[in-house]
């Protein structure tokens, strides 16, 4: 196979020493801690779906810009994943658990073809967290904390280098930061959808408040 100008293949020269140190911590850690991190690493992405459902539920009473960003958040995650898949196929970096002698993976080490750089888990987690930040600042920060834990867990279980998760986080953040604000421009479309058959799912939006004979709209900050 002809080499590519930016192919990494063996990422151990970048931060293999740091990976080995973290892998050593994992090997000497209590079994219950390794198991907890292993389960989180395998199943934790589901929590970000829960965050999105919660954001949708709250947005039913928010303005249409907020709802538009909520509806766009899973689409942004899918697009970020697509961008990451292109990078993976371009670089084709071997997994550290398959490259570094003495390393131990807490889950099955992916075979060649399931490349390491960048980390899909990190991309998904950070794209979701950043998208939600544009919906609700507090929810975005909470999701961001769990995104950091997800990225760290991928190194701890031994299937990624630190630079894999760092670049994955960057890809997720960049895609979300570009697309989430643009999604807010679809607010008028959400208004039309709320006036139709999808109103039960999208909610009424901000409801009018009658005060002194005049109708005004309550401002709800999310």
C-alpha positions as CSV (number, residue, x, y, z in Angstrom):
1,X,0.0,0.0,0.0
2,X,1.5,3.4,-1.0
3,X,2.2,5.6,2.0
4,X,0.3,8.8,2.5
5,X,1.9,12.2,3.4
6,X,0.1,12.5,6.7
7,X,-0.2,8.9,7.6
8,X,0.6,8.3,11.3
9,X,0.3,4.5,11.4
10,X,2.4,4.2,14.6
11,X,1.3,6.9,17.0
12,X,3.6,5.7,19.9
13,X,6.2,8.3,19.0
14,X,3.7,11.1,19.8
15,X,2.7,10.3,23.3
16,X,3.3,6.6,23.7
17,X,5.1,7.2,27.0
18,X,2.1,8.9,28.5
19,X,-0.2,6.1,27.2
20,X,2.1,3.5,28.8
21,X,2.0,5.4,32.2
22,X,-1.8,5.5,32.2
23,X,-1.9,1.9,31.1
24,X,0.3,1.0,34.1
25,X,-2.1,2.9,36.4
26,X,-5.0,0.9,35.0
27,X,-3.2,-2.4,35.5
28,X,-2.4,-1.6,39.1
29,X,-5.8,0.0,39.9
30,X,-8.4,-1.9,42.0
31,X,-10.5,-4.3,40.0
32,X,-13.7,-2.5,40.9
33,X,-12.4,0.8,39.5
34,X,-11.3,-0.8,36.2
35,X,-14.7,-2.4,35.9
36,X,-16.5,0.8,36.6
37,X,-14.4,2.7,34.0
38,X,-14.8,-0.2,31.5
39,X,-18.6,-0.1,31.8
40,X,-18.7,3.7,31.5
41,X,-16.4,3.6,28.5
42,X,-18.6,1.0,26.8
43,X,-22.1,2.4,27.6
44,X,-21.6,6.0,28.7
45,X,-22.5,7.5,25.3
46,X,-26.1,6.6,26.0
47,X,-26.0,9.3,28.7
48,X,-25.6,12.0,26.0
49,X,-28.8,10.7,24.3
50,X,-30.5,11.1,27.7
51,X,-29.2,14.7,27.9
52,X,-30.6,15.4,24.4
53,X,-34.0,14.0,25.4
54,X,-34.0,16.2,28.5
55,X,-33.1,19.2,26.4
56,X,-36.0,18.5,24.0
57,X,-38.4,18.1,26.9
58,X,-37.4,21.5,28.3
59,X,-37.4,23.2,24.9
60,X,-41.1,22.5,24.3
61,X,-41.7,25.6,26.4
62,X,-38.9,27.6,24.9
63,X,-38.7,29.8,21.8
64,X,-38.3,28.2,18.4
65,X,-34.6,29.0,18.1
66,X,-33.8,26.9,21.1
67,X,-36.0,24.0,19.8
68,X,-34.3,24.2,16.4
69,X,-30.9,23.8,18.1
70,X,-32.1,20.9,20.2
71,X,-33.5,19.1,17.1
72,X,-30.2,19.8,15.3
73,X,-28.0,18.3,18.1
74,X,-28.2,14.6,17.0
75,X,-27.7,15.6,13.4
76,X,-24.6,17.6,14.4
77,X,-23.3,14.5,16.3
78,X,-23.8,12.3,13.2
79,X,-22.0,14.8,10.9
80,X,-19.1,15.1,13.4
81,X,-18.9,11.3,13.4
82,X,-18.8,11.4,9.6
83,X,-16.0,13.9,9.5
84,X,-14.1,11.7,12.0
85,X,-14.6,8.6,10.0
86,X,-12.9,10.3,7.0
87,X,-10.0,11.2,9.2
88,X,-9.7,7.7,10.5
89,X,-9.6,6.2,7.0
90,X,-7.1,8.8,5.9
91,X,-4.6,8.3,8.8
92,X,-5.0,4.6,9.6
93,X,-3.3,4.7,13.0
94,X,-2.8,1.4,14.7
95,X,-4.3,0.9,18.2
96,X,-1.8,1.4,21.0
97,X,-2.9,-1.9,22.6
98,X,-1.8,-3.6,19.3
99,X,1.3,-1.5,18.9
100,X,3.0,-1.1,22.3
101,X,4.5,-4.2,23.9
102,X,3.3,-4.9,27.4
103,X,0.1,-2.8,27.1
104,X,-3.1,-4.3,28.4
105,X,-6.6,-3.4,27.2
106,X,-9.5,-3.7,29.5
107,X,-11.7,-4.4,26.6
108,X,-11.0,-6.4,23.4
109,X,-8.3,-4.6,21.4
110,X,-9.7,-3.6,18.0
111,X,-8.1,-5.3,15.0
112,X,-6.4,-3.6,12.1
113,X,-9.0,-1.7,10.1
114,X,-10.7,-0.3,13.2
115,X,-8.2,2.6,13.4
116,X,-7.3,4.6,16.5
117,X,-7.1,8.2,15.4
118,X,-9.2,10.1,16.2
119,X,-11.4,8.6,18.9
120,X,-15.1,8.2,17.8
121,X,-16.2,8.2,21.4
122,X,-14.6,11.5,22.1
123,X,-16.0,13.0,18.9
124,X,-19.5,12.0,19.7
125,X,-19.3,13.1,23.4
126,X,-17.8,16.5,22.7
127,X,-20.1,17.2,19.7
128,X,-23.1,16.4,21.8
129,X,-21.9,18.5,24.8
130,X,-21.0,21.5,22.6
131,X,-24.4,21.3,20.8
132,X,-26.2,21.2,24.1
133,X,-24.2,24.2,25.4
134,X,-25.9,26.3,22.7
135,X,-29.2,25.1,24.0
136,X,-28.6,25.4,27.8
137,X,-25.4,26.6,29.3
138,X,-25.7,24.6,32.5
139,X,-26.6,21.4,30.7
140,X,-23.7,22.0,28.2
141,X,-21.2,22.2,31.1
142,X,-22.5,19.1,32.8
143,X,-22.4,17.2,29.5
144,X,-18.9,18.6,28.9
145,X,-17.7,17.2,32.2
146,X,-19.0,13.7,31.2
147,X,-17.4,14.2,27.7
148,X,-14.0,14.6,29.4
149,X,-14.6,11.5,31.5
150,X,-15.5,9.6,28.4
151,X,-12.4,10.7,26.6
152,X,-10.2,9.8,29.5
153,X,-11.8,6.4,29.9
154,X,-10.8,5.5,26.3
155,X,-7.1,5.9,27.2
156,X,-7.6,4.2,30.6
157,X,-9.1,1.1,29.0
158,X,-6.1,1.0,26.7
159,X,-7.7,1.4,23.2
160,X,-6.6,5.0,22.4
161,X,-3.5,7.2,22.7
162,X,-4.1,10.6,24.5
163,X,-3.7,12.4,21.2
164,X,-6.5,10.3,19.7
165,X,-9.0,11.5,22.3
166,X,-7.7,15.1,22.2
167,X,-8.1,15.4,18.5
168,X,-11.4,13.6,18.6
169,X,-12.6,16.2,21.2
170,X,-11.4,19.0,18.9
171,X,-13.2,17.6,15.9
172,X,-16.5,17.3,17.8
173,X,-16.2,20.8,19.2
174,X,-15.4,22.4,15.9
175,X,-18.2,20.8,14.1
176,X,-20.7,21.7,16.8
177,X,-19.4,25.3,17.2
178,X,-19.9,25.9,13.5
179,X,-23.3,24.2,13.0
180,X,-25.2,24.7,16.3
181,X,-25.5,28.5,15.8
182,X,-26.6,28.0,12.2
183,X,-29.3,25.6,13.4
184,X,-30.9,28.5,15.3
185,X,-31.8,30.1,12.0
186,X,-34.3,27.3,11.5
187,X,-36.5,28.9,14.2
188,X,-39.2,30.0,11.6
189,X,-39.4,26.4,10.4
190,X,-40.0,25.2,13.9
191,X,-42.7,27.9,14.3
192,X,-44.5,26.4,11.2
193,X,-44.1,22.9,12.5
194,X,-45.5,23.9,15.9
195,X,-48.6,25.2,14.1
196,X,-49.2,21.8,12.5
197,X,-49.4,18.1,13.5
198,X,-46.1,18.1,15.3
199,X,-47.2,20.6,17.9
200,X,-47.7,17.8,20.5
201,X,-44.0,16.8,20.1
202,X,-42.5,20.3,19.8
203,X,-44.7,22.1,22.3
204,X,-46.3,25.5,22.2
205,X,-43.1,27.4,22.7
206,X,-43.2,30.6,24.8
207,X,-46.8,31.2,26.0
208,X,-48.4,34.6,26.0
209,X,-48.8,36.3,29.4
210,X,-51.7,38.7,29.7
211,X,-50.9,41.7,31.9
212,X,-53.0,44.9,32.2
213,X,-55.1,43.9,29.1
214,X,-52.0,43.4,26.9
215,X,-50.5,40.2,25.7
216,X,-46.8,39.7,26.1
217,X,-44.5,36.7,25.9
218,X,-42.7,35.3,28.8
219,X,-39.0,35.2,28.4
220,X,-37.5,31.9,29.5
221,X,-33.8,31.6,29.6
222,X,-32.3,28.3,28.8
